[in-house]
Amino acid sequence: MTQYVDKFKMNSGTYLFKDSEGRELIKQNKQELDATVKRIDKQLQDFMTDVDEKFSKLKDRKFILMTDSYGVDESVGGSSFSTLLEKMIPKSIYAYNWSVGGAGFGWDVDNVKSFLKIFNSNTASWSQDEKNSITDLYVFGGANDGNLLHASLATDSQIRSRLNDFLIRVRSVLPNCTIHLGFIGWYRKLDRFTYYNQAFHIWMDGDCDFINNLNWIMHNKDFINTSDNIHPNTTASKYLAKYIYKAILYGSINYIETFSDNKAVGYNGSYGYSVSIGHGRPYFEIQYVNNLCTICFQATGNSENYIELACTGLGQLGSYKNTPMFQIQNTPVGGYPIQGLTVPTIIYYENTWNTFPVNWFLYDGYINWGNDYPYAIAQVKRILIGFTTIHIDLTQA
């Protein structure tokens, strides 16, 4: 027979024990424990469902990955994205990794760095069964085609023609294969932006599956090796592996990252002047969605709707473009604008002030003065940027 305790005795006295409350406490603890177990079980089930879903998307596939030096470990100073993917995807699925430094579509077919030459060399001895087994071919790159255009080693029409020859050849050799292109090339210096943008559109126009938004991954000034301004570092390689893995699973990338409330600091570089952010605190949001990069920032932290910049040693402004004023830190943006936005800006110089329609834009991580007036504004003391929100559209177009 069950017996219940109704009191217990201690040196300090005898205490009543409300057995019904004890049983209720035990009951509540059991309910909480059961709820926790159910929650953990559901999380585990969701995880397993996600794993099953991903595996089901890959289990019947067998693919080739082709890329340039972005996928060569020695070029990035550690594990490249193509090597990292080998740890994420079974060898039976990720069957071939053809990473060749300098590879691109723009080379003549007899050049060992031509994607077509690389493909032909690797498949020359394949059996028909092996050819039939390949379901997908992924080509990631673009930097070298931009470099070829920059160096005038290939024209736009030549690269387009050689890309088309590559597609025709692959389809004739691999009858069950879907071809995917992902443009990931980037270069930090402005002198090559036009050529990289041109190469991006050549790839995008190819008669095959083009994976949107991968072109934004490298738009982070901290991802590029500063020694050559072109190769990804090991951090960038991890990001490349992360998003390329998603692209392989789901076929596209509709969203890259959102960075909010990034720190802003005034310019203090090699041009002989400095800028500090006084009144106001810029607030930033950066998004990459559907092949569009938008940066929004507004003055916050004060009742007046402006950002104040205090300038020291800024003897001249307006007679030249691209004067950096303040930097957006920790953004994924390399910083080459297609367009900025002109907003009323109050300039204090000497003992007076005036309002100018200043075009502000992003370049190399800095918000820059973008005008090229035929006259100079001398001895600038303060700048008041009066706007609520500005969108800088960095769409590659």
C-alpha positions as CSV (number, residue, x, y, z in Angstrom):
1,M,0.0,0.0,0.0
2,T,1.3,3.5,-0.9
3,Q,2.0,5.6,2.1
4,Y,2.4,9.4,2.1
5,V,4.5,11.6,4.4
6,D,2.7,14.4,6.0
7,K,5.4,15.8,8.2
8,F,9.1,15.5,8.9
9,K,11.2,16.4,11.9
10,M,14.5,18.3,12.0
11,N,16.6,19.8,14.8
12,S,15.0,23.1,14.3
13,G,11.5,21.7,14.6
14,T,8.8,19.7,13.0
15,Y,7.5,20.8,9.6
16,L,4.3,19.9,7.8
17,F,4.7,18.6,4.3
18,K,1.9,19.3,1.9
19,D,2.0,16.1,0.0
20,S,-0.5,17.3,-2.7
21,E,1.8,20.2,-3.5
22,G,4.7,17.9,-3.8
23,R,2.9,15.6,-6.2
24,E,1.8,18.7,-8.2
25,L,5.4,19.9,-8.4
26,I,6.5,16.4,-9.6
27,K,3.7,16.5,-12.1
28,Q,4.8,19.9,-13.4
29,N,8.4,18.8,-13.6
30,K,7.4,15.8,-15.6
31,Q,5.3,17.9,-18.0
32,E,8.2,20.3,-18.5
33,L,10.5,17.3,-19.1
34,D,8.1,15.8,-21.5
35,A,7.8,19.1,-23.4
36,T,11.6,19.4,-23.6
37,V,11.9,15.8,-24.9
38,K,9.2,16.5,-27.5
39,R,11.0,19.7,-28.6
40,I,14.3,18.0,-28.9
41,D,12.6,15.1,-30.8
42,K,11.1,17.6,-33.2
43,Q,14.3,19.4,-33.7
44,L,16.1,16.1,-34.4
45,Q,13.3,15.1,-36.8
46,D,13.5,18.5,-38.6
47,F,17.2,18.0,-38.9
48,M,16.9,14.5,-40.3
49,T,14.2,15.7,-42.7
50,D,16.5,18.5,-43.9
51,V,19.4,15.9,-44.3
52,D,17.0,13.5,-46.2
53,E,15.8,16.4,-48.4
54,K,19.3,17.4,-49.3
55,F,20.5,13.9,-49.9
56,S,17.5,13.2,-52.0
57,K,18.4,16.2,-54.2
58,L,21.9,14.8,-54.7
59,K,21.7,11.0,-54.4
60,D,20.9,10.4,-58.1
61,R,23.4,12.9,-59.4
62,K,27.0,12.8,-60.5
63,F,28.7,16.0,-61.4
64,I,31.9,17.6,-62.6
65,L,33.2,20.9,-61.1
66,M,35.4,23.1,-63.3
67,T,37.0,26.3,-62.1
68,D,40.1,28.5,-62.2
69,S,42.7,29.4,-59.5
70,Y,39.9,30.3,-57.1
71,G,39.7,26.5,-56.7
72,V,43.4,25.9,-56.4
73,D,44.6,25.6,-52.8
74,E,48.0,27.1,-53.4
75,S,46.4,30.2,-54.9
76,V,44.3,31.0,-51.9
77,G,46.8,30.0,-49.2
78,G,44.7,27.2,-47.8
79,S,41.7,25.0,-48.6
80,S,40.0,26.5,-51.7
81,F,36.2,26.3,-52.1
82,S,36.5,23.3,-54.5
83,T,38.5,21.4,-51.8
84,L,36.1,22.4,-49.1
85,L,33.2,21.1,-51.2
86,E,34.9,17.7,-51.4
87,K,34.4,17.4,-47.6
88,M,30.7,18.4,-47.9
89,I,29.6,16.2,-50.8
90,P,30.2,12.5,-51.2
91,K,32.8,11.5,-53.9
92,S,30.1,9.3,-55.6
93,I,28.3,12.6,-56.3
94,Y,31.0,15.2,-56.6
95,A,33.0,13.0,-58.9
96,Y,35.5,15.3,-60.6
97,N,37.3,18.5,-59.5
98,W,39.0,20.1,-62.4
99,S,40.6,23.3,-61.0
100,V,43.2,24.9,-63.2
101,G,44.9,28.2,-62.6
102,G,44.1,30.8,-65.3
103,A,41.2,28.9,-66.7
104,G,38.6,30.7,-68.8
105,F,36.4,30.5,-71.9
106,G,38.3,33.2,-73.7
107,W,41.5,31.3,-74.4
108,D,42.1,29.7,-77.8
109,V,41.0,26.0,-77.8
110,D,44.6,24.8,-77.9
111,N,45.6,26.7,-74.8
112,V,45.9,24.5,-71.7
113,K,43.9,27.1,-69.7
114,S,40.9,26.9,-72.1
115,F,37.9,25.4,-70.4
116,L,37.3,23.5,-73.6
117,K,40.8,22.1,-73.7
118,I,40.6,21.1,-70.0
119,F,37.3,19.3,-70.7
120,N,38.5,17.5,-73.8
121,S,41.7,16.4,-72.1
122,N,39.9,14.9,-69.1
123,T,37.2,13.1,-71.0
124,A,39.2,11.8,-73.9
125,S,39.6,8.3,-72.5
126,W,36.2,7.9,-70.9
127,S,33.9,5.0,-71.7
128,Q,30.4,5.7,-72.9
129,D,29.0,4.5,-69.6
130,E,31.0,7.0,-67.7
131,K,29.9,9.8,-70.1
132,N,26.3,8.7,-69.7
133,S,26.6,8.8,-65.9
134,I,27.3,12.5,-65.6
135,T,24.2,14.5,-64.7
136,D,25.6,18.0,-64.2
137,L,28.7,20.1,-65.0
138,Y,29.4,23.2,-63.0
139,V,31.7,25.9,-64.2
140,F,32.7,28.6,-61.7
141,G,35.0,31.5,-62.6
142,G,35.0,34.6,-64.7
143,A,38.0,36.5,-63.5
144,N,40.3,35.3,-66.3
145,D,37.8,36.3,-69.0
146,G,37.7,39.7,-67.4
147,N,41.5,39.8,-67.5
148,L,41.6,38.7,-71.1
149,L,39.3,41.5,-72.1
150,H,41.4,44.0,-70.0
151,A,44.6,42.8,-71.7
152,S,43.0,42.8,-75.2
153,L,43.9,39.1,-75.5
154,A,40.3,38.2,-76.5
155,T,37.4,40.2,-77.7
156,D,33.8,40.0,-76.5
157,S,32.7,38.1,-79.6
158,Q,35.6,35.7,-79.3
159,I,34.7,34.8,-75.7
160,R,31.1,34.4,-76.6
161,S,31.9,32.1,-79.5
162,R,34.3,30.0,-77.5
163,L,31.8,29.7,-74.7
164,N,29.2,28.5,-77.2
165,D,31.7,26.0,-78.6
166,F,32.3,24.7,-75.1
167,L,28.5,24.2,-74.6
168,I,28.2,22.4,-77.9
169,R,31.1,20.1,-77.1
170,V,29.9,19.2,-73.6
171,R,26.4,18.3,-74.9
172,S,27.9,16.1,-77.6
173,V,30.0,14.2,-75.1
174,L,27.8,14.1,-72.1
175,P,24.2,13.3,-73.3
176,N,22.5,13.4,-69.9
177,C,24.3,16.4,-68.5
178,T,22.9,19.8,-67.5
179,I,25.5,22.7,-67.7
180,H,25.5,25.4,-65.0
181,L,27.6,28.6,-65.0
182,G,28.4,30.6,-61.9
183,F,30.3,33.9,-62.2
184,I,32.4,34.4,-59.1
185,G,35.3,36.5,-60.4
186,W,36.1,39.9,-58.9
187,Y,38.9,42.5,-58.8
188,R,39.3,45.3,-56.3
189,K,40.7,47.9,-58.6
190,L,38.5,50.2,-60.6
191,D,40.5,49.9,-63.8
192,R,39.1,46.4,-64.4
193,F,35.6,46.8,-63.3
194,T,34.2,47.5,-66.8
195,Y,35.9,44.4,-68.2
196,Y,34.7,42.1,-65.3
197,N,31.2,43.5,-65.8
198,Q,31.5,42.7,-69.5
199,A,32.6,39.2,-68.8
200,F,29.7,38.8,-66.3
201,H,27.2,39.5,-69.1
202,I,29.0,37.1,-71.5
203,W,28.6,34.3,-69.0
204,M,25.0,35.3,-68.1
205,D,24.1,35.2,-71.8
206,G,25.3,31.6,-72.3
207,D,22.8,29.1,-73.6
208,C,22.7,27.1,-70.3
209,D,21.7,27.4,-66.7
210,F,23.2,30.6,-65.1
211,I,23.2,30.7,-61.3
212,N,22.1,34.1,-60.1
213,N,23.8,36.1,-57.3
214,L,27.0,34.1,-57.0
215,N,28.7,37.1,-58.5
216,W,28.1,39.1,-55.3
217,I,30.0,36.7,-53.0
218,M,33.5,38.3,-53.6
219,H,32.2,41.9,-53.2
220,N,33.9,42.2,-49.9
221,K,37.1,44.1,-49.7
222,D,38.3,41.8,-46.9
223,F,37.8,38.7,-49.0
224,I,40.4,39.5,-51.7
225,N,44.1,38.9,-51.1
226,T,45.7,42.3,-51.0
227,S,48.9,41.0,-52.6
228,D,47.3,40.5,-56.0
229,N,43.8,42.1,-55.6
230,I,42.1,39.1,-57.3
231,H,42.4,35.8,-55.5
232,P,40.1,34.9,-52.6
233,N,41.6,34.4,-49.1
234,T,40.7,31.4,-46.9
235,T,37.7,33.2,-45.4
236,A,36.3,34.0,-48.9
237,S,36.8,30.3,-49.8
238,K,34.5,29.3,-47.0
239,Y,31.8,31.7,-48.2
240,L,32.2,30.5,-51.7
241,A,31.9,26.9,-50.6
242,K,28.8,27.7,-48.5
243,Y,26.9,29.4,-51.3
244,I,28.0,27.2,-54.1
245,Y,26.9,24.2,-52.0
246,K,23.4,25.8,-51.7
247,A,23.4,26.5,-55.5
248,I,24.2,22.9,-56.2
249,L,21.4,21.8,-53.9
250,Y,18.7,24.2,-54.9
251,G,19.7,25.5,-58.3
252,S,19.9,29.2,-57.5
253,I,20.8,31.7,-54.8
254,N,18.1,34.3,-54.2
255,Y,19.6,35.9,-51.1
256,I,23.2,36.3,-50.0
257,E,23.6,38.3,-46.8
258,T,22.1,41.2,-44.9
259,F,24.5,43.3,-42.8
260,S,22.9,45.8,-40.5
261,D,24.1,48.6,-38.3
262,N,27.7,48.5,-39.7
263,K,30.1,50.9,-38.1
264,A,31.0,54.1,-40.0
265,V,34.3,55.9,-39.5
266,G,35.6,59.1,-41.0
267,Y,38.3,59.1,-43.6
268,N,41.9,59.4,-42.3
269,G,44.1,58.3,-45.1
270,S,47.0,59.4,-47.3
271,Y,45.4,62.4,-49.0
272,G,46.5,64.9,-46.3
273,Y,43.1,65.5,-44.7
274,S,40.9,63.8,-42.2
275,V,37.1,63.6,-41.6
276,S,35.4,62.7,-38.3
277,I,31.7,61.9,-37.9
278,G,30.2,64.4,-35.4
279,H,26.5,64.9,-35.2
280,G,24.6,61.8,-36.3
281,R,25.3,58.1,-36.6
282,P,24.9,56.5,-40.0
283,Y,22.8,53.3,-40.0
284,F,23.4,50.8,-42.8
285,E,21.6,47.9,-44.3
286,I,23.1,45.9,-47.1
287,Q,21.2,43.2,-49.1
288,Y,21.9,41.1,-52.1
289,V,18.6,39.9,-53.5
290,N,17.8,38.7,-57.0
291,N,20.9,40.0,-58.6
292,L,20.5,43.4,-57.0
293,C,22.7,44.9,-54.3
294,T,21.1,47.8,-52.4
295,I,22.7,49.8,-49.6
296,C,20.4,51.9,-47.4
297,F,21.7,54.3,-44.8
298,Q,20.2,57.1,-42.8
299,A,21.1,59.6,-40.1
300,T,19.9,58.3,-36.7
301,G,20.7,59.0,-33.0
302,N,19.7,62.7,-33.1
303,S,16.6,64.8,-33.6
304,E,18.0,66.7,-36.6
305,N,17.9,64.7,-39.8
306,Y,21.5,65.0,-41.0
307,I,25.0,63.6,-40.6
308,E,27.7,66.0,-39.8
309,L,31.2,65.6,-41.0
310,A,34.0,67.6,-39.4
311,C,36.9,68.2,-41.8
312,T,40.5,68.9,-40.9
313,G,43.0,70.0,-43.6
314,L,40.5,69.7,-46.5
315,G,41.8,72.6,-48.5
316,Q,40.0,71.9,-51.7
317,L,36.8,70.1,-52.6
318,G,34.8,69.9,-55.8
319,S,37.5,70.2,-58.5
320,Y,38.0,66.5,-58.6
321,K,35.8,63.4,-58.1
322,N,36.0,60.5,-55.7
323,T,37.0,62.3,-52.6
324,P,36.5,59.8,-49.7
325,M,34.6,61.1,-46.7
326,F,33.6,58.2,-44.5
327,Q,33.9,54.5,-44.6
328,I,31.3,51.8,-44.1
329,Q,33.1,49.1,-42.3
330,N,32.4,45.3,-42.3
331,T,30.3,45.4,-45.5
332,P,30.3,42.7,-48.2
333,V,30.7,45.4,-50.8
334,G,33.9,45.8,-52.9
335,G,32.6,49.2,-53.9
336,Y,32.2,50.0,-57.5
337,P,29.0,51.9,-58.2
338,I,26.8,52.0,-61.2
339,Q,24.9,54.9,-59.8
340,G,24.7,57.0,-56.6
341,L,22.2,59.6,-55.5
342,T,22.4,63.4,-55.5
343,V,21.2,65.0,-52.3
344,P,21.3,68.6,-50.9
345,T,24.4,69.0,-48.9
346,I,25.5,72.0,-46.8
347,I,29.2,72.9,-47.1
348,Y,30.7,75.2,-44.4
349,Y,33.9,76.8,-45.7
350,E,35.9,79.7,-44.2
351,N,33.2,81.7,-42.3
352,T,30.2,81.0,-44.5
353,W,28.2,78.1,-46.0
354,N,26.4,77.1,-49.1
355,T,24.2,74.3,-50.3
356,F,25.3,72.0,-53.1
357,P,23.6,69.2,-55.0
358,V,26.2,66.6,-54.1
359,N,26.3,63.1,-55.7
360,W,27.4,60.6,-53.0
361,F,28.4,57.1,-54.0
362,L,30.3,54.1,-52.8
363,Y,33.8,53.4,-53.8
364,D,36.2,50.9,-52.2
365,G,34.2,50.8,-49.0
366,Y,34.0,54.6,-48.7
367,I,31.1,57.0,-49.2
368,N,32.7,59.5,-51.7
369,W,32.0,63.0,-52.9
370,G,31.1,62.4,-56.5
371,N,31.0,65.8,-58.2
372,D,33.4,67.3,-60.6
373,Y,32.7,71.0,-60.5
374,P,34.7,73.4,-62.6
375,Y,35.6,75.3,-59.5
376,A,37.0,74.4,-56.1
377,I,35.4,74.8,-52.7
378,A,38.2,75.9,-50.4
379,Q,39.0,75.2,-46.8
380,V,36.0,73.0,-46.0
381,K,35.2,72.9,-42.3
382,R,32.0,71.0,-41.9
383,I,29.6,69.0,-44.2
384,L,26.0,68.4,-43.4
385,I,24.5,65.5,-45.4
386,G,20.7,66.0,-45.1
387,F,18.8,62.8,-46.1
388,T,16.7,60.2,-44.5
389,T,17.5,57.2,-46.7
390,I,19.8,56.7,-49.7
391,H,19.8,53.7,-52.0
392,I,23.0,53.0,-53.9
393,D,22.3,50.6,-56.7
394,L,25.2,48.4,-57.4
395,T,23.5,46.1,-59.9
396,Q,25.9,44.9,-62.6
397,A,24.1,46.2,-65.7
